[in-house]
Amino acid sequence: MSKRRVAGDTLQQARAAYDRNAWQEAYDLFAAAAATGGLTAGEDFERLAEAAFWTGRVEAHVAAWERAHAAASDAGLPAADRRSQRLAPVFPVPDQRSRLTRPRRRL
């Protein structure tokens, strides 16, 4: 079995898991496909981002949205603008990231 066939099978399984809302399985399969270079479509990076979100992987969620935007932008798709707008509220200002993750100390 060729690598392309294996990558295609993994991607089909990942999409099926995503469609079933099996977030952990979808994340694992999409991440495996991305690691081997089998993930190139912006829509699949969006699916990876959503699966990362639902499994509590904020950093992976943001990274996948960035890759989705880059893939759409490289392809000249107008969807790239929507992706960047959807990502913007996650970390609107770089300094807010530390405020969101660090609890305040009560006096």
DSSP file (Angstrom, degrees, kcal/mol; ACC not computed):
  #  RESIDUE AA STRUCTURE BP1 BP2  ACC     N-H-->O    O-->H-N    N-H-->O    O-->H-N    TCO  KAPPA ALPHA  PHI   PSI    X-CA   Y-CA   Z-CA
    1    1 A M              0   0    0      0, 0.0     2,-0.0     0, 0.0     0, 0.0   0.000 360.0 360.0 360.0 132.2    0.0    0.0    0.0
    2    2 A S     >  -     0   0    0      1,-0.1     4,-2.2     4,-0.0     5,-0.2  -0.286 360.0-116.6 -77.2 161.8    1.4    3.4   -1.0
    3    3 A K  H  > S+     0   0    0      1,-0.2     4,-2.9     2,-0.2     5,-0.2   0.881 116.4  55.2 -64.2 -37.6    2.0    6.3    1.4
    4    4 A R  H  > S+     0   0    0      2,-0.2     4,-2.4     1,-0.2    -1,-0.2   0.902 108.2  48.2 -62.2 -40.5   -0.5    8.4   -0.6
    5    5 A R  H  > S+     0   0    0      2,-0.2     4,-2.4     1,-0.2    -1,-0.2   0.917 112.6  48.1 -65.7 -43.6   -3.2    5.7   -0.2
    6    6 A V  H  X S+     0   0    0     -4,-2.2     4,-2.5     2,-0.2    -2,-0.2   0.923 112.5  48.8 -62.9 -44.2   -2.5    5.4    3.6
    7    7 A A  H  X S+     0   0    0     -4,-2.9     4,-2.4     1,-0.2    -2,-0.2   0.906 111.6  50.0 -62.5 -41.3   -2.7    9.2    4.0
    8    8 A G  H  X S+     0   0    0     -4,-2.4     4,-2.3    -5,-0.2    -1,-0.2   0.893 110.6  49.2 -64.1 -40.0   -5.9    9.3    2.0
    9    9 A D  H  X S+     0   0    0     -4,-2.4     4,-2.5     2,-0.2    -2,-0.2   0.918 111.0  49.8 -64.4 -43.2   -7.4    6.5    4.2
   10   10 A T  H  X S+     0   0    0     -4,-2.5     4,-2.5     1,-0.2    -2,-0.2   0.911 111.3  49.6 -61.2 -42.9   -6.4    8.4    7.4
   11   11 A L  H  X S+     0   0    0     -4,-2.4     4,-2.5     2,-0.2    -1,-0.2   0.895 110.4  49.4 -65.3 -40.5   -7.9   11.6    6.0
   12   12 A Q  H  X S+     0   0    0     -4,-2.3     4,-2.2     2,-0.2    -1,-0.2   0.905 112.4  48.4 -64.5 -40.5  -11.2    9.8    5.2
   13   13 A Q  H  X S+     0   0    0     -4,-2.5     4,-2.5     2,-0.2    -2,-0.2   0.894 110.9  51.2 -65.3 -39.4  -11.3    8.3    8.7
   14   14 A A  H  X S+     0   0    0     -4,-2.5     4,-2.4     2,-0.2    -2,-0.2   0.922 110.4  48.1 -63.9 -44.7  -10.6   11.7   10.2
   15   15 A R  H  X S+     0   0    0     -4,-2.5     4,-2.5     1,-0.2    -1,-0.2   0.893 111.5  50.5 -63.0 -39.8  -13.4   13.3    8.3
   16   16 A A  H  X S+     0   0    0     -4,-2.2     4,-1.4     2,-0.2    -2,-0.2   0.916 110.6  48.7 -64.9 -42.7  -15.7   10.5    9.3
   17   17 A A  H  <>S+     0   0    0     -4,-2.5     5,-2.8     1,-0.2     4,-0.3   0.903 111.0  51.4 -62.9 -40.9  -14.8   10.9   12.9
   18   18 A Y  H ><5S+     0   0    0     -4,-2.4     3,-1.6     1,-0.2    -2,-0.2   0.927 107.2  52.6 -60.2 -46.0  -15.3   14.7   12.6
   19   19 A D  H 3<5S+     0   0    0     -4,-2.5    -1,-0.2     1,-0.3    -2,-0.2   0.789 110.4  48.4 -61.9 -28.2  -18.8   14.1   11.1
   20   20 A R  T 3<5S-     0   0    0     -4,-1.4    -1,-0.3    -3,-0.2    -2,-0.2   0.431 114.1-118.6 -88.5  -0.7  -19.7   11.8   14.1
   21   21 A N  T < 5 +     0   0    0     -3,-1.6     2,-1.6    -4,-0.3    -3,-0.2   0.794  63.0 150.4  62.8  29.5  -18.4   14.5   16.6
   22   22 A A     >< +     0   0    0     -5,-2.8     4,-2.9     1,-0.2     5,-0.2  -0.650  20.5 176.8 -88.0  78.6  -15.8   11.9   17.8
   23   23 A W  H  >  +     0   0    0     -2,-1.6     4,-2.9     1,-0.2     5,-0.2   0.852  68.7  49.0 -62.0 -43.0  -13.4   14.8   18.6
   24   24 A Q  H  > S+     0   0    0      2,-0.2     4,-2.6     1,-0.2    -1,-0.2   0.947 115.8  43.9 -63.1 -47.8  -10.5   12.9   20.1
   25   25 A E  H  > S+     0   0    0      2,-0.2     4,-2.4     1,-0.2     5,-0.2   0.918 114.9  49.6 -62.3 -44.1  -10.4   10.4   17.2
   26   26 A A  H  X S+     0   0    0     -4,-2.9     4,-2.9    -9,-0.2     5,-0.3   0.926 111.7  48.8 -61.7 -44.6  -10.8   13.2   14.7
   27   27 A Y  H  X S+     0   0    0     -4,-2.9     4,-2.9    -5,-0.2     5,-0.3   0.946 111.8  48.4 -60.4 -48.6   -8.0   15.2   16.3
   28   28 A D  H  X S+     0   0    0     -4,-2.6     4,-2.0    -5,-0.2    -1,-0.2   0.911 115.8  43.7 -59.2 -43.7   -5.6   12.2   16.4
   29   29 A L  H  X S+     0   0    0     -4,-2.4     4,-2.3     2,-0.2    -1,-0.2   0.913 115.8  45.9 -71.7 -43.3   -6.3   11.3   12.8
   30   30 A F  H  X S+     0   0    0     -4,-2.9     4,-2.7    -5,-0.2    -2,-0.2   0.911 113.2  51.0 -64.8 -41.0   -6.1   14.9   11.5
   31   31 A A  H  X S+     0   0    0     -4,-2.9     4,-2.4    -5,-0.3    -2,-0.2   0.898 110.2  49.7 -63.3 -39.7   -2.9   15.6   13.5
   32   32 A A  H  X S+     0   0    0     -4,-2.0     4,-1.3    -5,-0.3     6,-0.2   0.915 112.0  47.9 -64.0 -42.2   -1.3   12.4   12.1
   33   33 A A  H  <>S+     0   0    0     -4,-2.3     5,-2.6     1,-0.2     6,-0.7   0.903 112.4  49.1 -64.8 -40.6   -2.3   13.4    8.6
   34   34 A A  H ><5S+     0   0    0     -4,-2.7     3,-1.2     4,-0.2    -2,-0.2   0.887 107.1  55.7 -65.4 -39.0   -0.9   16.9    9.2
   35   35 A A  H 3<5S+     0   0    0     -4,-2.4    -1,-0.2     1,-0.3    -2,-0.2   0.797 110.5  44.8 -65.4 -28.5    2.4   15.5   10.6
   36   36 A T  T 3<5S-     0   0    0     -4,-1.3    -1,-0.3    -3,-0.2    -2,-0.2   0.367 119.0-107.8 -96.9   5.2    3.0   13.5    7.4
   37   37 A G  T < 5S+     0   0    0     -3,-1.2    -3,-0.2    -4,-0.2    -2,-0.1   0.595  86.2 122.4  81.1  11.0    2.1   16.4    5.1
   38   38 A G      < +     0   0    0     -5,-2.6     2,-0.7    -6,-0.2    -4,-0.2   0.498  52.8  80.9 -83.7  -3.7   -1.2   14.8    4.1
   39   39 A L        +     0   0    0     -6,-0.7    -1,-0.1     1,-0.2    -2,-0.1  -0.901  43.5 133.8-107.3 111.6   -3.2   17.7    5.2
   40   40 A T        +     0   0    0     -2,-0.7     2,-0.2    31,-0.0    -1,-0.2   0.597  40.3  94.4-128.6 -24.6   -3.3   20.5    2.6
   41   41 A A     >  -     0   0    0      1,-0.1     4,-1.7     2,-0.0     3,-0.5  -0.531  69.2-135.8 -78.0 137.4   -6.9   21.7    2.2
   42   42 A G  H  > S+     0   0    0      1,-0.2     4,-2.1    -2,-0.2     5,-0.1   0.859 104.5  58.7 -58.0 -36.6   -8.0   24.6    4.3
   43   43 A E  H  > S+     0   0    0      1,-0.2     4,-2.0     2,-0.2    -1,-0.2   0.870 104.5  50.1 -63.7 -36.1  -11.2   22.9    5.2
   44   44 A D  H  > S+     0   0    0     -3,-0.5     4,-2.4     2,-0.2    -1,-0.2   0.862 108.6  51.9 -71.8 -34.0   -9.3   20.0    6.7
   45   45 A F  H  X S+     0   0    0     -4,-1.7     4,-2.5     2,-0.2    -2,-0.2   0.866 108.2  52.9 -66.9 -34.1   -7.2   22.4    8.8
   46   46 A E  H  X S+     0   0    0     -4,-2.1     4,-2.5     2,-0.2    -2,-0.2   0.921 109.0  48.8 -63.0 -43.0  -10.5   24.0   10.0
   47   47 A R  H  X S+     0   0    0     -4,-2.0     4,-2.6     1,-0.2    -2,-0.2   0.908 110.6  50.5 -63.2 -41.4  -11.7   20.5   11.0
   48   48 A L  H  X S+     0   0    0     -4,-2.4     4,-2.6     2,-0.2    -1,-0.2   0.914 109.9  51.5 -60.7 -42.5   -8.4   19.9   12.8
   49   49 A A  H  X S+     0   0    0     -4,-2.5     4,-2.4     2,-0.2    -2,-0.2   0.922 111.3  46.2 -61.3 -44.5   -8.9   23.3   14.6
   50   50 A E  H  X S+     0   0    0     -4,-2.5     4,-2.5     2,-0.2    -1,-0.2   0.914 112.6  49.3 -67.1 -40.9  -12.4   22.4   15.7
   51   51 A A  H  X S+     0   0    0     -4,-2.6     4,-0.9     1,-0.2    -1,-0.2   0.896 111.0  51.1 -63.7 -38.5  -11.3   19.0   16.9
   52   52 A A  H  <>S+     0   0    0     -4,-2.6     5,-3.0    -5,-0.2     3,-0.5   0.912 109.7  50.9 -63.0 -42.0   -8.4   20.6   18.8
   53   53 A F  H ><5S+     0   0    0     -4,-2.4     3,-1.7     1,-0.2    -2,-0.2   0.942 109.3  48.8 -60.0 -49.1  -10.8   23.0   20.4
   54   54 A W  H 3<5S+     0   0    0     -4,-2.5    -1,-0.2     1,-0.3    -2,-0.2   0.628 111.1  51.0 -71.9 -12.2  -13.2   20.4   21.6
   55   55 A T  T 3<5S-     0   0    0     -4,-0.9    -1,-0.3    -3,-0.5    -2,-0.2   0.265 120.1-106.9-105.7  10.9  -10.4   18.3   23.1
   56   56 A G  T < 5S+     0   0    0     -3,-1.7     2,-1.0     1,-0.2    -3,-0.2   0.729  74.5 136.5  79.1  22.7   -9.0   21.3   25.0
   57   57 A R     >< +     0   0    0     -5,-3.0     4,-2.4     1,-0.2    -1,-0.2  -0.711  19.9 169.1-104.4  81.5   -5.9   21.9   22.9
   58   58 A V  H  > S+     0   0    0     -2,-1.0     4,-2.5     1,-0.2     5,-0.2   0.910  75.7  49.5 -62.6 -45.7   -6.0   25.7   22.6
   59   59 A E  H  > S+     0   0    0      1,-0.2     4,-2.4     2,-0.2    -1,-0.2   0.916 113.9  45.9 -62.0 -43.0   -2.5   26.1   21.1
   60   60 A A  H  > S+     0   0    0      2,-0.2     4,-2.4     1,-0.2    -1,-0.2   0.865 110.3  55.8 -67.1 -35.4   -3.2   23.4   18.5
   61   61 A H  H  X S+     0   0    0     -4,-2.4     4,-2.0     2,-0.2    -2,-0.2   0.946 111.2  42.2 -59.9 -50.3   -6.6   25.1   17.8
   62   62 A V  H  X S+     0   0    0     -4,-2.5     4,-2.3     1,-0.2    -2,-0.2   0.913 114.1  51.7 -65.5 -43.4   -4.9   28.4   17.0
   63   63 A A  H  X S+     0   0    0     -4,-2.4     4,-2.1    -5,-0.2    -1,-0.2   0.895 109.8  49.4 -61.9 -39.9   -2.1   26.8   15.0
   64   64 A A  H  X S+     0   0    0     -4,-2.4     4,-2.4     2,-0.2    -1,-0.2   0.885 109.8  51.1 -68.2 -37.9   -4.6   24.9   12.9
   65   65 A W  H  X S+     0   0    0     -4,-2.0     4,-2.5     2,-0.2    -2,-0.2   0.902 109.3  51.3 -64.6 -38.9   -6.6   28.0   12.2
   66   66 A E  H  X S+     0   0    0     -4,-2.3     4,-2.4     1,-0.2    -2,-0.2   0.915 111.6  46.8 -62.6 -41.8   -3.5   29.8   11.2
   67   67 A R  H  X S+     0   0    0     -4,-2.1     4,-2.5     2,-0.2    -2,-0.2   0.869 110.6  52.8 -68.4 -35.9   -2.7   27.0    8.8
   68   68 A A  H  X S+     0   0    0     -4,-2.4     4,-2.3     2,-0.2     5,-0.2   0.921 111.1  47.2 -62.9 -43.7   -6.2   27.0    7.4
   69   69 A H  H  X S+     0   0    0     -4,-2.5     4,-2.8     1,-0.2    -2,-0.2   0.925 112.3  49.2 -64.4 -44.1   -5.9   30.7    6.8
   70   70 A A  H  X S+     0   0    0     -4,-2.4     4,-2.9     2,-0.2    -2,-0.2   0.904 110.9  50.0 -62.4 -41.8   -2.6   30.3    5.1
   71   71 A A  H  X S+     0   0    0     -4,-2.5     4,-1.5     2,-0.2    -1,-0.2   0.916 114.6  43.9 -64.0 -42.9   -3.8   27.5    2.9
   72   72 A A  H  <>S+     0   0    0     -4,-2.3     5,-2.9     2,-0.2     4,-0.4   0.899 114.9  49.1 -68.8 -40.3   -6.9   29.5    1.8
   73   73 A S  H ><5S+     0   0    0     -4,-2.8     3,-1.2     1,-0.2    -2,-0.2   0.915 109.7  51.2 -65.5 -43.4   -4.8   32.6    1.3
   74   74 A D  H 3<5S+     0   0    0     -4,-2.9    -1,-0.2     1,-0.3    -2,-0.2   0.842 110.9  49.4 -61.7 -33.5   -2.2   30.7   -0.8
   75   75 A A  T 3<5S-     0   0    0     -4,-1.5    -1,-0.3    -5,-0.2    -2,-0.2   0.507 114.9-119.5 -83.9  -4.6   -5.0   29.4   -3.0
   76   76 A G  T < 5 +     0   0    0     -3,-1.2    -3,-0.2    -4,-0.4    -2,-0.1   0.768  57.1 158.5  73.3  26.1   -6.4   32.9   -3.4
   77   77 A L    > < -     0   0    0     -5,-2.9     3,-1.6    -6,-0.2    -1,-0.2  -0.651  46.3-138.7 -85.9 137.3   -9.7   31.9   -1.8
   78   78 A P  T >> S+     0   0    0      0, 0.0     3,-1.3     0, 0.0     4,-0.7   0.694  96.6  79.2 -65.7 -16.5  -11.9   34.7   -0.3
   79   79 A A  H 3> S+     0   0    0      1,-0.3     4,-2.3     2,-0.2     5,-0.2   0.719  73.9  78.8 -63.3 -18.8  -12.6   32.4    2.6
   80   80 A A  H <> S+     0   0    0     -3,-1.6     4,-2.0     1,-0.2    -1,-0.3   0.873  89.9  53.0 -58.7 -36.8   -9.2   33.4    4.0
   81   81 A D  H <> S+     0   0    0     -3,-1.3     4,-2.0    -4,-0.2    -1,-0.2   0.909 107.9  49.7 -65.5 -41.8  -10.7   36.7    5.2
   82   82 A R  H  X S+     0   0    0     -4,-0.7     4,-2.1     1,-0.2    -2,-0.2   0.900 109.2  53.0 -63.5 -39.6  -13.5   34.9    7.1
   83   83 A R  H  X S+     0   0    0     -4,-2.3     4,-2.0     1,-0.2    -1,-0.2   0.924 108.8  48.3 -62.7 -43.5  -11.0   32.5    8.8
   84   84 A S  H  X S+     0   0    0     -4,-2.0     4,-2.0     1,-0.2    -1,-0.2   0.877 111.0  51.4 -66.7 -34.8   -8.9   35.4   10.0
   85   85 A Q  H  < S+     0   0    0     -4,-2.0    -1,-0.2     1,-0.2    -2,-0.2   0.865 110.2  49.1 -67.5 -35.1  -12.0   37.1   11.4
   86   86 A R  H  < S+     0   0    0     -4,-2.1     4,-0.2     1,-0.2    -2,-0.2   0.842 113.9  46.1 -72.6 -32.1  -13.0   34.0   13.2
   87   87 A L  H >X S+     0   0    0     -4,-2.0     3,-1.9    -5,-0.2     4,-0.7   0.827  95.0  77.2 -78.0 -32.4   -9.5   33.6   14.7
   88   88 A A  T 3< S+     0   0    0     -4,-2.0     3,-0.4     1,-0.3    -1,-0.2   0.834  89.2  54.1 -52.0 -43.1   -9.1   37.2   15.8
   89   89 A P  T 34 S+     0   0    0      0, 0.0    -1,-0.3     0, 0.0    -2,-0.1   0.690  94.4  72.1 -68.8 -14.1  -11.4   37.0   18.9
   90   90 A V  T <4 S+     0   0    0     -3,-1.9    -2,-0.2     1,-0.3    -3,-0.1   0.962 124.3   1.0 -64.5 -50.6   -9.4   34.1   20.3
   91   91 A F  S  < S+     0   0    0     -4,-0.7    -1,-0.3    -3,-0.4     6,-0.1  -0.649  75.0 171.0-135.2  77.0   -6.3   36.2   21.2
   92   92 A P  S    S+     0   0    0      0, 0.0    -1,-0.1     0, 0.0    -2,-0.1   0.853  73.7  23.4 -61.9 -37.1   -7.2   39.8   20.2
   93   93 A V  S >> S-     0   0    0      1,-0.1     3,-1.5    -4,-0.1     4,-0.8  -0.997  77.7-130.7-130.9 131.6   -4.2   41.4   21.8
   94   94 A P  H >> S+     0   0    0      0, 0.0     3,-0.9     0, 0.0     4,-0.5   0.845 107.9  54.5 -50.8 -38.0   -1.0   39.5   22.5
   95   95 A D  H >> S+     0   0    0      1,-0.2     4,-1.0     2,-0.2     3,-0.5   0.794  97.3  65.1 -68.3 -26.7   -0.8   40.7   26.1
   96   96 A Q  H <> S+     0   0    0     -3,-1.5     4,-2.5     1,-0.2    -1,-0.2   0.763  86.3  72.7 -67.5 -23.7   -4.4   39.4   26.9
   97   97 A R  H <X S+     0   0    0     -3,-0.9     4,-1.5    -4,-0.8    -1,-0.2   0.934  99.5  44.0 -57.5 -46.1   -3.2   35.8   26.3
   98   98 A S  H <X S+     0   0    0     -4,-0.5     4,-1.6    -3,-0.5    -1,-0.2   0.859 112.7  53.1 -68.6 -32.8   -1.3   35.9   29.6
   99   99 A R  H  < S+     0   0    0     -4,-1.0    -1,-0.2     1,-0.2    -2,-0.2   0.850 108.3  50.8 -68.0 -33.8   -4.2   37.6   31.4
  100  100 A L  H  < S+     0   0    0     -4,-2.5    -1,-0.2     1,-0.2    -2,-0.2   0.822 117.7  36.9 -73.7 -30.1   -6.6   34.9   30.1
  101  101 A T  H  < S+     0   0    0     -4,-1.5    -2,-0.2    -5,-0.2    -1,-0.2   0.641 104.9  73.6 -98.1 -15.7   -4.5   32.0   31.3
  102  102 A R  S  < S-     0   0    0     -4,-1.6    -1,-0.1    -5,-0.2     2,-0.0  -0.880  79.6-130.8-104.5 120.5   -3.1   33.4   34.6
  103  103 A P        -     0   0    0      0, 0.0     2,-0.2     0, 0.0    -2,-0.1  -0.360  25.8-113.0 -67.0 146.9   -5.6   33.7   37.5
  104  104 A R        -     0   0    0     -5,-0.1     2,-0.5     1,-0.1    -5,-0.0  -0.507  26.2-120.6 -76.6 148.1   -5.7   37.0   39.3
  105  105 A R        -     0   0    0     -2,-0.2     2,-0.3     2,-0.0    -1,-0.1  -0.779  23.8-133.4 -90.5 128.8   -4.5   37.1   42.9
  106  106 A R              0   0    0     -2,-0.5    -1,-0.0     1,-0.1     0, 0.0  -0.601 360.0 360.0 -82.2 140.5   -7.1   38.2   45.4
  107  107 A L              0   0    0     -2,-0.3    -1,-0.1     0, 0.0    -2,-0.0   0.429 360.0 360.0 -99.0 360.0   -6.1   40.8   47.9
